[in-house]
Structures are given as structure tokens and as C-alpha cells.
Amino acid sequence: MQVAELDLDAGARGLRPAPGSPPVTYGAVFVLVRRGGRPVGTLLGQVPEGADPAEVLTGPAKELPEVAPHEPVRGAAAGALGRTAGDADDGAVGEAAGEAVAGVPPASVVVATRERAGLLARALDSLLSQDHPDYEIVVVDNAPVTRETRDLVERKYGERVRYVCEPLPGLAVAHNRGLAAVRREVVAFTDDDVVADPHWLTELTAPFTADPRLGCATGLILPARLRTPAQVLLESHGGFAKGFTPRTYDPRHPPADEPLFPFTAGRFGSGANMAFRTTALRAVGGFDPATGAGTRARGGDDLYGFVRVLAQGHRLRYTPSALVWHHHRETWRDLETQAYGYGAGLTAYLTAILVNRPALLPAFLARVPGGLAHARGLTAVREAGGGGAPGAHDERTHPWPRRLSRLQRRGMVYGPVGYLRARYALRTALRGPR
């Protein structure tokens, strides 16, 4: 399946392939639709052989509903294969989508990586093309076994990218090393397997100027490629996207549609596209080093950061105009590993929250009954073939395998044990040999 973007305000040249993709021809096309450069939705089109792709795709793209900038917003996750757009909800707090701000704060970008120099180079090239006026890039080489990453940064990028080495394995450990090294007001995190839109950093950090209570911002993640059945299946059930309507989460005004708020942190965004006010993240101690990829907890470091910042009274802003293109895992085995890891990371991060902030336990227990009922409903819809979003691509074509749901549940059972094992392993590593 081809991946492309179409700007309805750019005329005949509005259709172009996603970064790194070939020009659009006939066949199935996953399209990001923009208006005036801003993402407003996605659609799945079919271009007949011999037809003009731009002409075929422009018609259905124009039918996507406008995201009303003056309305409060819901921010519910939307299935990305199909038409998607945000819905209004008067129970949420939201600023105008795309409203002007006085400026953008100085920013740092942290990219943690391990032995993936080819992917990293592609990500860094996109990060060095940002239109943000004042930012730095810090690469954290996590538990390296070769000099490949160091040599790449020093040889190709020189002083434009700062290299830092973190010998202990784990994504949260690497992010904390980056957090200690940065020098700017806002710190953004992304992965080595993304390509950032040129406006990504500006869009992600601008809300911090507009809202002094903002502690965290997240953005839109779309697939860079859809070349395998595993990639298509993941994206047909939402992928990493959280919709196209901005939303502000405020702990003083819990959203009515989030029974477990703020513990439903997976709804807020993902670690491949997140930023924090540097002082706010440092004040909560950064990320729990026993969470994240590369540890026995398997994940959950980003969710931990979201909840800790919200629990301190800061707001969190989802900003779909801050876009990165993510290279999804390609094989069925990768998808199985991912499903298990997501389940493990979810309960691992919840365990980490309650271990580090036991005062949150009563609030969590009070929300469990409603949250479990909500989760059962979502699981039933997914296993029946529903993507969970109005207007999503024909769910019957890509039913969610029950095996993946079972693997995710097994991961959830394992998560607390994995977190405790990760804590023990971390303490042992820090003590060193006796």
C-alpha cells in the first residue's frame, strides 16, 4: 500500500509521496489530507490504472469534515485506515486549533538509539531540517557494543548534533541521560525510526508559550510505510494515531470520557512524539529507569512520564499538527512481540506509578471498576473486527486477531513482575561487582 499526503490548498502539486516513498501510481493509497499545510484526516483510496492519482484522491479528500477551531475537543483515538476527524465534546478543555502564539520556546530534541545507525541518520536528517528557530539535538547512545553511532554523529553531523553515551540499557535510562544533558526550556523526545515533518518541533513546542500550566505535549504519529500485512493490520486498528482534533487534558477538570483518567495514559500520545517543560519533568525525577524498552518491564516509560506530570497539576496537550512519520515493525512476529510488550508496559508503568507515588493508590482503586468495564467494551469491539472509530476503513477486511489480544493480556499479567525484576536488575547494575 502506498503512503502519500495531499494538501487541498496546494493545487495540482498538492499530492506527494510520504518521505522516502516513490511517486504515487495506481493501486491502494493511504493518504494524509492537509488543509493549508495542517493535517486534518486520513483516507484510504484506490487509484485505477491510467488515472491521475491527484484527481482521484482529491474528491474524497474534500469530503473530510473540517475540524472546527473554536470548539472544545474530544481527542479520542481514531482508526487511521479510513476517514478520521475529531468530534466536539463540551466536557473537555481545548484551545483553538492552530491559534497563533507569541513565539516558540527554545527546545532540545533527545533521540535515544542503539546500534541502528542507518535509521538514526534518516531521523537526524529530518530533525536538522526543522523550521524551529532555536533548538539543539542530543543523541543518547544506549549501551552500545560498537562505535557505529558515535562515528556516524561525529563524522556526518559534527557540532550540529551532541553525542552522549549511556552504558546502562533501557529507554527510560537513556531518556533520563538526555534530560540531564539538555539546556533548553522544553525537551522533546522522538525515536530513531521516525522522519519528522519540517514543522514538527515548532508545532509541538508552541503550546508551551500559550499555556504556562502546560507540562507536556504530544503529537500525531502516522505510518511511513505500509508494505507488509503486519503494518497494514496495525494501522487499520488505529496504529499510534490519536485523531486529528487538538485536546488539552487538565487534572483539575477530568474528562468525562476517560473513566481511569489520568491512568489511561496511552490515550494521550506516545513516546515517539512527546515534549515536556524541562523543569516539570526534572521536578518529578524524569522517567522511571526500570521501565521502557530494553528492560524486563518491556515498556511504559512514556506513560509513566505523562501521568507523573499530570499528577503534579500540569496540563497535557495533544497537538496533531506536530507530525512524525513512523516506520512500523514489518513482520507478524514483530507484531506479536509488540502486542505482548504493550500489555506488559501498561501494567508495568501502573506498578511504577503506585510504587513511586503510593498516595495515588486510592484514586486508582476508585477508578478501576469503571475503567475495566470500558476496557472490556473496547476489547469486544476490536475482537469483533471494529477499529473503534467512526468512518474507519472496512473493519471486516482487517479483523484484529484474537491471538494478539491474548498476547496483550498475558503481557498485562507479566508487567508488574517484569517491573520488579527490572528494578532489581537496575539496583544490581548500579551496585556493580562486589
N, C-alpha and C positions, 0 to 999 in steps of 0.2 A: 504494500500500500504506500502510495506516495504521500509526502507531507509537504504542505505549502502554506503560504499566507497571502491573504487578499485584502488590500486596503481599498475600500469602496470610494474613497475620496482621491485616489491617485490616478484615476482614468485607466487608459489601456495598459499602462505599465504597473497596475496595482497588484497583479499576480506574480509571485516569485516563489521559488522553492525555499524550503526551510534551510537554515545554514548547513552547508555541507552536502546538500541533496542536489541531484541533477534537475534540469528543467522539467516542468510538468508536461506530461504527454497524455495519452489516453489511458483509461483504467480507473481504478478506485483512488480517490484523493481525500486525505484528511486535511481540512483547511481551517487555519486560524483566520477569523474575519476581524478586520480593524476598521474603525471609522476615525479619520483624522490621525492615524497612527496608533490609536488606543485599541487594545483588544476588547472585543465586545461579545465574542462567542465562537463556537466551532461548528462545523458541519462536515458530513461525510457525503461526497459527491461522486458521481460516475461519469467520466468523460468518454463519449463514444469515439471510436477510431475515426480520424479525419476531422473531428470537430475542434473548434477553438476552445481550449480549456478555460480561458478567462471569460468568454461569453457564456459557456455552460454553467460555470460556478457563480457568476455574478448574480443571476436571477435569484436562486435560493438564498444567497448571502444577504440580499437586500430585505428578505423576509424576516431576518432575525430581529427580535424586538429591541428597541432602544433600552439601555439601562438609564432610567431617569435619575439625573444627577442630584435632584433636590429631595429625593425620597430616602427615608431610613431603609436599611437593607437587612436581608436575611443571612446571606453568606453561606447557605447550605451547599455541601459538596454536590457537584453536578457531574453526571457521566459525560465524558469528553467526546466519545464517538457518537455524534448526533448533534442536534441543535441544543445549545445551552445558553442560559442567561439567568441573571439573578431575579429574585422575586422580592417585592416590598414586604416589610413586616414592621408594624408600629411598636414592637417590643424590643427593638434593637436601637443602638445608638450609632449614627453614622454621619460623617461629614459629606459634603458634595463630592461626587466622583470627579476627579480631575480638577478640583478647585485650585486656584493659584496660591502659591505660598511665597513668603518673602524671600526665601532662598533655601539652599540645602546646607546641612551641617558638614563640616569636614568628616571624612569617613575612612575607615580601614576595611580592607577585604581580606579575610582569612580563608585559605584553601588548604585543608589537610589532605595528604596524599601518601601513598605507599607503593612504590615500585610500579608506577603507571605513567612513565614519562611521556609517552605518546599522547595519552588522553590529557594529561596536565598541560602540555604545550598548546593544545587546541583551546582549552579553557582559558589559559593565560592570555593568549592572543585576543580573545573576546573581551577579557577584563581590561586589557590595555587600550581598548577602543571605546571605553565608556565616555559619555559626554559630561560626567560629573566634574566640577571644576577643581576639586581639592580632595584627592584620595591617595592612599598607599595600598600596596598589595604585599601580604605576608604569606609565604608558603611554609607550611609545617610538614617536615618530612618525618613520618611516624614510623618508628622502629625500623629504620632502613637496613637492608642487608647488602646493598651495593651503593655506589656513588652516583648512580644514574640520575637521580633527581637533582642532587647538588650540582652535578656537572651541567645539566640542562639549564638550571637557573643562572648559574654563573657564566656559562658560555653564551647563551642566547639572549638573556634578559639583563644581565649586569645589575646596575644600580636601580633599574626600574622595578625590580622585584626583590624583596628581602627574604633571605633563606634562613629558616630556623629548624633545628633538629630536636625532636623529642624521642628519646630512646625507649620509653615505656609504650607498649602497644595499647591502642584504644582510641576511638574517635573523640570521646569526651576529653581524655588526657591531652590529645593533640589540640583540640579547640581551646582548652584552658591555657596551653602553652602559647597559642596565638593571642589569646586575650591578654596575657601578661605582657606580650611584646608590642601591642598596638599603641598608637599615640594620638588617636583622633576621638572626636566626641561620640561617634556612632561606629559600631563594629558590625560588619556584615559577614555572613558565612555562606559559602557555597561549596559544591563538590568538584572534584577533578573530572567528572564525566558530564559536565554541562557546557553549553555555549550560551553566554549571557547576551541578551538583547542590548544594543548600544545605550538605551535609556534606562537599563535595569537599575543601576546604582542610584541614579538621580531620583527615579520614581520610588524606590524602596526607602530612601532616607529622607525625602522631603516631608513626610508626615511628622517627623520628629520636630521640625521647625514649627509646624502648625499647632502641635499639641504638646505642651510642656509636661503633661502627665503620661505621655506615651513612653512605655518601656521597651516595646518590641514591635516589629513589623515583619510581615511575611508576604510572599508574592506568589505569582502564578507559575506553575511548572507544567510544561507541555512536552510531548514526545518529539525527540529529534528525528527518530526513525521508527517506522512500523514495518519491519521487514520479515518478522517471524510470527508464527501463531501465538507464542507466549507474549510478545509485545502487544499484539492486537487485543488479546484477551484482557491483559492488564488495563489497557487504556479504555476498552469498551465498558469496563466497570468503574470508571472514574479516574484511574491512574493516580497521579499526585495532585490533580487539579481540584481547586476548591470553589469553582464557579467564577463568574465574571462581574460580580457586584461587590464593591468595597464593603467592608464591615469593620466596625470597631467593637471590641469586646471590653466591657467595663465591669470590674468586680463589684462596683457599687450598684450596678444595675444588671444583675444576672439575666441572661436571655431566657425567655420562656421556652424556647425550642431546644434547650440543652439541659436535660434533666440532671446530668452529672457535672455541670459546669462548676469549677474550671478543670475538672479532671478528664474531660473529653478533649484532651489537648490535640489529638490527631485531626480534629476539625479545624484547627487554627492555621495549619500550614505544615511545612516540612523543612528539615534541616538543610536541604539543598538551596533554600531561598529564604533566608531569615536574617534579621538585623536587630541589634539591641542598642539601647543607650548604654554606652560603655560603663558609666558609673553604676547604673542599675544592675547590670549583670555582675559586675565585680562585687557589689554590695551583698548579693546572695551567694557569693562564693563560686560563681561560674557554674559549670556543668558538673554533675556527679561523675567522678572519674571511673566508677565501677559500672557505668552504663555505656552504651554505644557499640557500634561495630568494632570488631577486634577484641571484645571482651566476652566472657561467658554469659553476660546478660543479653548479648546479641543486638541491642538497640535501645531506643528510648531516651537518648541523651538530649535530643532536641525538645521532646515533650516535657522532660524534666525542667529545662530552661524556661519554657513557656509558662508552666504552672508556678514555678518559683517566683518569677517576675510578677505575674498576676496576683499571687498571694501577698505580695508586698504593696498592693494597691495601685500598681501601674496598669495602664491600658495596653491592649494589643490591637494592632491594625492589620487587617488583610487588605492588600493592595494589588489587584490583578493587573494593573498597568506595569508592575515590576515583573518582567518575564524572563525566565531562563528555559532553554531547550535541554531536556534531559535524555541521555542515552539509556533507555530501559534495558534490563537484562534480556538476553536473547533466547535462552533455551528453557524447555519445560522444567529441567532440574533446577535452573536458576530461580524460576518462579516458585517452585516448591520450597526452596531454601528461603526465599523472600517471605512467603506466607508464614512459615514457621517463625522466622526471625521477627516479623511484625507482631505476632502474638506474644512471643517472649519479651520483646522490647516494651510492649504495652504494660504488662503486669510487672516487669522489672522496674520501669520508671515509677509506677504507682507505689511499689515497695520502697523505692528510694525516697520518694516524697514523704511517705509516712515514717520512715526511719529518720530522716533528717529534720522533718517538721512534724513531730507527733501531735502537736496541737491541732493539726488539720484532720486528725482521725475522726472526731465526732461529726464534722461537716461531711466527710466522705461517707461514713456509715449512713448518715441520714439520706444521702442521695442514691444509695445502692439500689433499693427496690425499684424506683422509677427508672433508673439507668439500665437495669437488667431487662425490664420489660421493653424498653426502647431498643436495646441491642437485639433481643430475640426477634422483634419485628423486622429490623433491618436485615438480619441473617436470613429470615424466611423469604423475604423479597429477593435477596441476592441468589439463594439456592434455587428459587423458582425460576430464575433467569432474568430478574429485573435489575436494572442498573441503578435504581434508586433516584432517578432524575427525570422530571417531565421532559418529553421530547427527545429522549436518548435514542441512540441507534437501535434498530430492531433487536431486542434482547434475545429472542429465540435463536438468532444466528450465533450468539456467543454466550451460551449458558455458563454460569460460574460453576466449576466442578466441585462436587461435594468433598473430594479429596483435599482440595485447598482449604476449604472451611475446616475440615477435621485437623489438618496440619496446623492451622492458625490456633485452634482451640488447644491442641497439645502444647503449642508454644506458650500459650497463656498459663497453662498449668506449670510449665517448667520455669517461667520467668522469675518468680520470687527466689527459687532455688539458684537459678543462674546468677541473679544479682548478688546473693550472699556468697556464692563461690567467687564471683568477680571481686568482691570486697576483700575476701581472704587472700586471693592471689595478689591483689594490689598491695596489701599490707606486707605480704611476704617479699614482694619485689622491692618495696621501699626499704625494708629492713636489710636486705642484701644477705650474702652468705655470712654465717657466723664464724 
